[in-house]
Amino acid sequence: MNWTGYWDSSSYNWVVTTTSNVRSSPALDSTDNLYFSTWINDGFFYAVDSTGSALSGWDPSGVPSAKPSAAAPHHQVDAAVAIDEANDAVYFASMYDATSTPPGFAYLHGLHLDGTPKSWSPVQLAGMGFSSPTVNLIDGDPDRGTIYIGNDGGGGEGFLYAFNPDGSQKWRTTISWTNPRSKPAIGPDGTVYIGNDDDNLYAVNPDGTEKWHYTTGDNVRGEPLVGSDGAIYFGSQDTFLYAVDTEGRLLGKYDIGATISVTPDEHDNWADWVYAASPGQGPDGTVYMGTTAGDVYAFEPTCFPQNIKNRYFTTEDLPAAVQGSLSSTDNWLNSDGNLTWAVRTEVHRSPSVNSRNKYEYTWKMWIRQCGDSSCSDILGTYFQDTRIDYAAKDPGLEQTVELCASDHNKFGTFLFGFTEGTGSDVQTVDLTQITLGFRRPGDVEIADDPDWP
């Protein structure tokens, strides 16, 4: 695209013409199909491919969103679109129901990827709403597929909803006395972050209970950013961009010189139509924030390293020979007592800064099981020798965090935890022959370990 000639039709690849304003943020799926809705008095939801053509099975003019009629729509869509391909779902929200006086009731809508409505769609919320839906897309998380959205309950209270993919309500938590206009964001541990017009950013546990809140000097709008450094960034009407850690402690406060959200007299004289800027992050970690003064700021990320979220090993992580010998009820770690297994973990500490002027710490973990009952013990193998860098097999778990020089230079303690969850069953794991080794850059690396398949 020729950005200097954006008004010239020859300067862009394609355009999709609708019958109303497109005020919502479009969403892309994994194959670059684009989904978006329109504002008022149109009533259509659109899906096009990377060439701008309607997707197969979709009406080129859009799929009608739920509404009584063109004269009395109950949807006005300014909200961003959310996609959950694993659950064959596209979600969006409508702001109010124009069939009542005064207008009321926002709706959560759900479509299949082929454009047909979900059987439960739409779901009526407690009052008008200016939040957008967010879906938990964390693989392996028990709340994977849960949809979160804020809503103004009226009568001096606001809500954060959690819905199951089938449209049933999982929970609803009350957020102070006003309307959460923010789009929720989800942290790697499933924590939900949402701003509110009571000047607070809220952190909500996956079960709907409040974890903490952080108070600013004015309304918190826009979508919080869960940064690659683990910090949560968000803007406030008090003209500051904030960064807090996962416990709600302030990491940074940056003056951006203007508000992040337009005031009522700046947009069509409707006091409830509120648009707010949200922070974004580039691949190098830089955090960007826009303001109502027309400025865009770029900030260095914080030095708060992201905690490692639990991951789980399954039988698919075992050698093929072992997988074929196991039944679905086998305890694959203990097995029949003859198949030896072992865990190895390494922490790699960079001696110099990377391109972002940060020091990298990479944690790696392997869990290995010998697929042959006649194989030798772990003792004496390269896998056991922590003096040698192990590269014979990719680690099953790996995470890199970055520290600023100030934290790197005062790094004094390394804590490593190994936990076991067995539910109601009894399980015994013996950890023996624990060794600790130290390596320097340039030391030998083992790329093959024939004694430990």
C-alpha positions as CSV (number, residue, x, y, z in Angstrom):
1,M,0.0,0.0,0.0
2,N,1.1,3.5,-0.8
3,W,0.5,5.2,2.6
4,T,1.1,8.7,1.1
5,G,-1.7,8.2,-1.4
6,Y,-4.3,6.4,0.8
7,W,-7.1,8.5,-0.8
8,D,-6.3,7.1,-4.3
9,S,-8.0,3.8,-5.1
10,S,-4.9,2.6,-7.0
11,S,-2.8,2.8,-3.8
12,Y,-4.5,0.0,-1.9
13,N,-5.1,-3.7,-2.7
14,W,-8.9,-3.8,-2.2
15,V,-11.8,-2.3,-0.4
16,V,-15.0,-3.8,1.0
17,T,-18.0,-1.3,0.9
18,T,-20.6,-1.6,3.6
19,T,-23.8,0.4,4.2
20,S,-22.6,1.9,7.5
21,N,-19.5,2.9,9.4
22,V,-16.9,0.3,10.3
23,R,-15.9,1.3,13.9
24,S,-15.0,-2.1,15.2
25,S,-11.5,-3.6,15.1
26,P,-11.3,-6.4,12.5
27,A,-9.8,-9.8,13.5
28,L,-7.7,-12.2,11.4
29,D,-7.8,-16.0,11.7
30,S,-4.8,-18.3,11.1
31,T,-5.4,-18.3,7.3
32,D,-5.7,-14.5,7.0
33,N,-9.4,-14.4,6.7
34,L,-10.8,-11.1,8.0
35,Y,-13.9,-10.7,10.2
36,F,-15.6,-7.4,11.0
37,S,-18.9,-5.8,11.8
38,T,-20.5,-2.4,11.2
39,W,-22.0,0.3,13.3
40,I,-25.7,1.3,13.3
41,N,-28.5,0.6,10.8
42,D,-26.6,-2.0,8.8
43,G,-27.1,-5.2,10.7
44,F,-24.5,-7.2,8.8
45,F,-21.3,-9.1,9.9
46,Y,-18.6,-9.5,7.2
47,A,-16.0,-12.2,6.5
48,V,-13.6,-11.8,3.6
49,D,-10.4,-13.6,2.5
50,S,-7.0,-12.0,1.9
51,T,-8.2,-10.7,-1.5
52,G,-11.3,-9.0,-0.1
53,S,-13.7,-11.6,-1.5
54,A,-16.5,-13.0,0.7
55,L,-15.7,-16.3,2.2
56,S,-17.3,-19.4,0.7
57,G,-20.8,-19.8,2.1
58,W,-21.0,-16.2,3.2
59,D,-23.4,-13.8,1.5
60,P,-21.2,-11.2,-0.2
61,S,-23.3,-8.5,1.4
62,G,-22.6,-9.9,4.9
63,V,-24.4,-12.2,7.3
64,P,-27.3,-10.5,9.1
65,S,-26.6,-10.0,12.7
66,A,-29.5,-10.6,15.1
67,K,-31.9,-7.6,15.1
68,P,-35.7,-7.2,15.0
69,S,-35.6,-5.0,11.9
70,A,-33.7,-2.3,10.0
71,A,-36.0,0.3,11.5
72,A,-35.4,-0.9,15.1
73,P,-32.0,-2.5,15.4
74,H,-30.8,-4.0,18.6
75,H,-27.2,-3.9,17.6
76,Q,-24.7,-1.1,17.2
77,V,-21.3,-2.6,17.0
78,D,-18.2,-0.6,18.0
79,A,-16.7,-3.6,19.8
80,A,-13.7,-5.5,18.5
81,V,-14.1,-9.1,17.1
82,A,-12.7,-12.2,18.8
83,I,-12.0,-15.5,17.1
84,D,-11.7,-19.0,18.5
85,E,-11.0,-21.4,15.7
86,A,-10.8,-24.5,17.9
87,N,-14.4,-23.9,18.9
88,D,-15.5,-22.8,15.4
89,A,-16.5,-19.4,16.8
90,V,-16.4,-15.7,16.0
91,Y,-17.6,-13.4,18.8
92,F,-18.7,-9.7,18.8
93,A,-20.8,-7.5,21.0
94,S,-23.6,-5.0,20.3
95,M,-23.8,-1.9,22.5
96,Y,-27.5,-1.5,23.1
97,D,-31.0,-2.5,22.2
98,A,-32.8,0.4,20.4
99,T,-36.2,-1.3,20.9
100,S,-36.5,0.1,24.5
101,T,-36.6,3.6,25.7
102,P,-34.1,4.7,26.8
103,P,-31.9,2.2,24.9
104,G,-30.6,-0.6,26.9
105,F,-29.1,-4.1,27.0
106,A,-25.9,-5.1,25.2
107,Y,-25.6,-8.5,23.6
108,L,-22.9,-11.0,23.1
109,H,-23.1,-12.6,19.6
110,G,-21.6,-15.8,18.4
111,L,-21.2,-17.1,14.8
112,H,-19.8,-20.3,13.4
113,L,-16.9,-19.7,11.1
114,D,-19.2,-20.4,8.2
115,G,-21.3,-17.4,9.2
116,T,-24.3,-19.3,10.7
117,P,-25.3,-18.1,14.2
118,K,-24.6,-20.2,17.2
119,S,-27.7,-21.8,18.6
120,W,-27.4,-19.7,21.8
121,S,-26.7,-16.3,20.1
122,P,-27.3,-13.6,21.1
123,V,-27.0,-13.5,24.9
124,Q,-28.5,-10.5,26.6
125,L,-26.3,-8.7,29.2
126,A,-27.4,-6.7,32.2
127,G,-27.3,-3.3,30.6
128,M,-25.7,-1.2,27.9
129,G,-22.1,-2.1,27.1
130,F,-19.0,-0.7,25.5
131,S,-16.6,-3.5,26.2
132,S,-15.4,-6.1,23.6
133,P,-15.2,-9.9,24.0
134,T,-11.9,-11.6,24.7
135,V,-11.4,-15.4,24.4
136,N,-8.9,-17.4,26.4
137,L,-6.8,-19.1,23.8
138,I,-4.2,-20.6,26.1
139,D,-3.6,-24.2,25.1
140,G,-3.8,-26.6,28.0
141,D,-5.5,-24.1,30.3
142,P,-8.7,-25.4,31.9
143,D,-10.5,-22.2,31.0
144,R,-9.5,-22.5,27.3
145,G,-12.4,-21.1,25.2
146,T,-14.0,-19.0,27.9
147,I,-15.3,-15.6,26.6
148,Y,-14.9,-12.5,28.8
149,I,-16.7,-9.2,28.4
150,G,-17.5,-6.2,30.6
151,N,-20.9,-4.6,30.9
152,D,-22.7,-1.7,32.6
153,G,-25.3,-3.2,34.9
154,G,-27.0,0.1,35.6
155,G,-28.0,1.1,39.1
156,G,-24.5,2.0,40.1
157,E,-22.7,-1.3,39.3
158,G,-20.7,-2.8,36.5
159,F,-19.9,-6.4,35.6
160,L,-17.3,-8.7,34.2
161,Y,-18.9,-11.8,32.6
162,A,-17.4,-15.1,31.8
163,F,-19.2,-17.4,29.3
164,N,-18.6,-20.9,28.2
165,P,-18.3,-21.6,24.4
166,D,-21.9,-23.0,24.5
167,G,-23.1,-19.6,25.5
168,S,-23.9,-20.5,29.1
169,Q,-22.7,-18.1,31.8
170,K,-19.8,-19.4,33.8
171,W,-19.8,-16.5,36.3
172,R,-20.4,-12.8,36.7
173,T,-18.5,-10.6,39.0
174,T,-19.4,-7.1,40.2
175,I,-16.9,-4.3,39.5
176,S,-17.5,-1.3,41.7
177,W,-20.1,1.2,40.8
178,T,-19.7,2.0,37.1
179,N,-19.2,0.8,33.5
180,P,-16.1,-1.2,32.5
181,R,-15.6,0.1,29.0
182,S,-12.3,-1.7,28.6
183,K,-11.8,-4.9,26.6
184,P,-10.4,-7.6,28.9
185,A,-6.9,-9.0,28.5
186,I,-5.8,-12.4,29.7
187,G,-2.4,-13.2,31.3
188,P,-0.5,-16.4,30.7
189,D,-1.8,-17.8,34.0
190,G,-5.4,-17.1,33.1
191,T,-5.8,-13.9,35.1
192,V,-8.2,-11.5,33.5
193,Y,-7.3,-7.7,33.4
194,I,-10.0,-5.1,32.8
195,G,-10.1,-1.3,33.3
196,N,-13.0,0.6,34.8
197,D,-14.4,4.1,35.0
198,D,-13.8,4.1,38.8
199,D,-10.1,4.8,38.0
200,N,-9.0,1.2,38.6
201,L,-7.4,-1.6,36.7
202,Y,-8.8,-4.9,38.0
203,A,-7.1,-8.3,38.0
204,V,-9.6,-11.1,38.3
205,N,-8.8,-14.8,39.0
206,P,-10.1,-17.4,36.5
207,D,-12.9,-18.3,39.0
208,G,-14.2,-14.7,39.0
209,T,-12.8,-13.5,42.3
210,E,-10.9,-10.3,42.5
211,K,-7.1,-10.7,42.7
212,W,-6.2,-7.1,43.2
213,H,-6.9,-3.6,41.7
214,Y,-4.6,-0.7,41.0
215,T,-5.9,2.9,41.4
216,T,-5.0,5.7,39.0
217,G,-6.0,9.3,38.9
218,D,-8.9,8.9,36.4
219,N,-10.9,6.4,34.3
220,V,-9.0,3.4,32.9
221,R,-10.2,2.6,29.4
222,G,-8.9,0.7,26.4
223,E,-7.5,-2.8,26.4
224,P,-4.6,-3.5,28.9
225,L,-1.5,-5.0,27.3
226,V,0.1,-8.1,28.9
227,G,3.6,-7.5,27.7
228,S,6.2,-9.9,26.7
229,D,8.2,-8.9,29.7
230,G,5.4,-10.0,32.0
231,A,4.2,-6.5,32.9
232,I,0.7,-5.2,32.4
233,Y,0.5,-1.9,30.6
234,F,-2.6,0.3,30.5
235,G,-3.6,3.9,30.0
236,S,-5.6,6.3,32.1
237,Q,-7.5,9.5,31.6
238,D,-5.1,11.1,34.0
239,T,-2.6,11.3,31.1
240,F,-0.3,8.5,32.2
241,L,0.6,5.1,30.9
242,Y,1.1,2.6,33.7
243,A,3.0,-0.6,34.0
244,V,2.3,-2.9,37.0
245,D,3.5,-6.4,37.8
246,T,1.3,-9.5,38.2
247,E,0.8,-8.6,41.9
248,G,-0.4,-5.1,41.1
249,R,2.8,-3.3,42.1
250,L,3.8,-0.3,40.1
251,L,6.8,-0.8,37.8
252,G,6.6,2.4,35.8
253,K,4.4,5.5,35.2
254,Y,5.0,7.4,32.0
255,D,3.6,10.9,31.3
256,I,2.0,10.9,27.8
257,G,0.7,14.5,28.1
258,A,-2.9,13.9,27.1
259,T,-5.9,11.7,27.7
260,I,-6.4,8.4,26.0
261,S,-10.1,8.7,25.5
262,V,-12.3,11.3,23.8
263,T,-14.8,13.2,25.8
264,P,-18.5,13.1,25.1
265,D,-18.7,16.5,23.3
266,E,-16.0,15.2,20.8
267,H,-18.1,12.5,19.3
268,D,-21.6,13.1,18.0
269,N,-22.9,14.5,21.3
270,W,-23.7,11.1,22.7
271,A,-22.2,10.8,26.1
272,D,-21.8,7.1,26.2
273,W,-19.9,6.6,22.9
274,V,-16.4,6.3,24.2
275,Y,-13.3,5.4,22.2
276,A,-10.0,4.9,23.9
277,A,-6.4,4.2,22.8
278,S,-4.8,1.0,23.9
279,P,-1.0,0.2,24.3
280,G,0.6,-2.1,21.8
281,Q,4.0,-3.8,21.7
282,G,6.5,-4.4,18.9
283,P,8.6,-7.6,18.4
284,D,11.6,-5.8,20.1
285,G,9.5,-5.2,23.2
286,T,8.9,-1.5,22.6
287,V,5.6,-0.4,24.0
288,Y,3.6,2.2,21.9
289,M,0.8,4.4,23.2
290,G,-1.4,7.0,21.4
291,T,-3.2,10.0,22.9
292,T,-6.1,12.3,22.0
293,A,-3.5,15.0,21.3
294,G,-2.5,13.1,18.2
295,D,0.8,11.9,19.5
296,V,2.2,8.3,19.6
297,Y,4.8,7.5,22.3
298,A,7.3,4.7,22.3
299,F,8.7,3.3,25.6
300,E,11.3,0.8,26.6
301,P,9.7,-2.2,28.2
302,T,10.1,-2.9,31.9
303,C,12.6,-5.3,33.5
304,F,9.9,-7.5,35.1
305,P,10.5,-11.1,34.0
306,Q,7.5,-13.2,33.2
307,N,6.8,-16.1,35.4
308,I,6.8,-19.5,33.8
309,K,3.3,-21.0,33.6
310,N,2.8,-24.7,34.3
311,R,3.0,-27.1,31.4
312,Y,2.2,-30.8,31.4
313,F,3.9,-33.8,30.0
314,T,1.8,-36.5,28.4
315,T,2.4,-39.8,26.8
316,E,2.9,-38.0,23.5
317,D,6.2,-36.7,24.9
318,L,7.6,-40.3,25.2
319,P,9.6,-42.2,22.6
320,A,7.3,-44.0,20.0
321,A,8.4,-47.4,21.3
322,V,7.2,-46.5,24.8
323,Q,4.0,-45.0,23.6
324,G,3.1,-48.2,21.7
325,S,3.6,-50.3,24.8
326,L,1.4,-48.3,27.1
327,S,-2.3,-48.6,27.8
328,S,-4.5,-45.5,28.5
329,T,-4.4,-46.3,32.2
330,D,-0.6,-46.7,32.5
331,N,1.3,-44.5,34.8
332,W,4.0,-43.7,32.3
333,L,6.5,-42.3,34.8
334,N,6.5,-45.4,37.1
335,S,5.4,-47.8,34.4
336,D,6.2,-51.4,35.5
337,G,9.2,-50.3,37.5
338,N,11.7,-51.4,34.8
339,L,11.7,-48.4,32.5
340,T,14.1,-45.8,34.0
341,W,13.3,-42.2,33.7
342,A,15.1,-39.0,34.6
343,V,14.7,-35.2,34.7
344,R,17.4,-32.7,33.7
345,T,17.1,-28.9,34.0
346,E,19.5,-26.2,32.9
347,V,19.6,-22.4,33.3
348,H,21.6,-20.5,30.7
349,R,22.7,-17.0,31.8
350,S,24.0,-14.7,29.0
351,P,27.3,-13.0,29.7
352,S,26.5,-10.0,27.5
353,V,23.4,-8.0,26.5
354,N,21.3,-8.8,23.5
355,S,20.0,-6.4,20.8
356,R,17.5,-5.0,23.3
357,N,20.3,-4.3,25.9
358,K,19.0,-7.0,28.1
359,Y,20.6,-10.1,29.7
360,E,18.8,-13.3,28.8
361,Y,18.1,-16.2,31.2
362,T,16.9,-19.4,29.5
363,W,15.5,-22.2,31.6
364,K,15.4,-25.7,29.9
365,M,13.9,-28.9,31.2
366,W,14.0,-32.5,29.8
367,I,12.1,-35.5,31.1
368,R,13.3,-38.7,29.5
369,Q,12.3,-42.3,29.8
370,C,14.3,-45.2,28.4
371,G,12.1,-47.3,26.1
372,D,14.1,-50.5,26.6
373,S,14.0,-52.4,29.9
374,S,17.6,-53.5,29.3
375,C,19.0,-50.0,28.9
376,S,21.6,-48.9,31.5
377,D,20.9,-46.7,34.4
378,I,21.0,-42.9,34.1
379,L,24.1,-42.8,36.3
380,G,27.3,-42.2,34.2
381,T,25.4,-41.0,31.1
382,Y,25.7,-37.7,29.4
383,F,22.1,-37.0,30.4
384,Q,23.1,-37.1,34.0
385,D,26.4,-35.1,33.7
386,T,25.3,-31.5,34.3
387,R,28.9,-30.3,33.6
388,I,28.1,-30.8,29.9
389,D,25.6,-28.8,27.9
390,Y,22.9,-31.2,26.7
391,A,21.8,-30.8,23.1
392,A,21.0,-34.4,22.0
393,K,17.3,-33.7,22.3
394,D,15.2,-30.5,22.3
395,P,14.0,-29.7,25.8
396,G,10.3,-30.3,26.6
397,L,10.0,-27.1,28.5
398,E,11.9,-23.9,27.7
399,Q,11.4,-20.3,28.7
400,T,13.6,-17.2,28.3
401,V,13.3,-14.0,30.4
402,E,15.2,-10.8,30.1
403,L,16.7,-8.7,32.9
404,C,18.0,-5.1,32.7
405,A,21.6,-4.6,33.8
406,S,20.6,-3.3,37.2
407,D,18.7,-6.5,38.0
408,H,21.3,-8.7,36.3
409,N,24.1,-7.3,38.4
410,K,22.4,-7.8,41.7
411,F,21.1,-11.3,40.8
412,G,21.9,-13.3,43.9
413,T,19.5,-16.2,44.3
414,F,18.1,-18.8,41.9
415,L,15.0,-20.8,43.0
416,F,13.9,-23.9,41.3
417,G,10.7,-25.8,42.2
418,F,9.7,-29.3,41.2
419,T,6.1,-30.1,42.1
420,E,3.8,-33.1,41.5
421,G,0.0,-33.0,41.2
422,T,-1.8,-36.3,41.6
423,G,-5.4,-35.3,42.5
424,S,-6.9,-37.9,44.8
425,D,-4.6,-40.7,43.7
426,V,-1.5,-41.7,45.6
427,Q,1.7,-41.5,43.6
428,T,5.4,-41.8,44.7
429,V,8.3,-40.1,42.9
430,D,11.8,-40.5,44.3
431,L,14.2,-37.8,43.4
432,T,17.8,-39.1,43.8
433,Q,21.3,-38.5,42.5
434,I,20.8,-34.7,42.2
435,T,23.8,-33.0,40.7
436,L,24.7,-29.4,40.0
437,G,27.2,-28.3,37.4
438,F,28.6,-25.0,36.1
439,R,29.6,-24.3,32.6
440,R,31.4,-21.4,30.8
441,P,30.8,-20.2,27.2
442,G,32.8,-22.4,24.9
443,D,32.7,-25.6,27.1
444,V,32.0,-28.9,25.4
445,E,28.4,-29.7,24.2
446,I,27.0,-33.2,23.7
447,A,24.9,-33.6,20.6
448,D,24.3,-37.3,20.8
449,D,23.6,-39.6,23.8
450,P,23.5,-43.2,22.7
451,D,23.2,-44.4,26.3
452,W,20.0,-42.6,26.9
453,P,17.5,-42.9,24.0
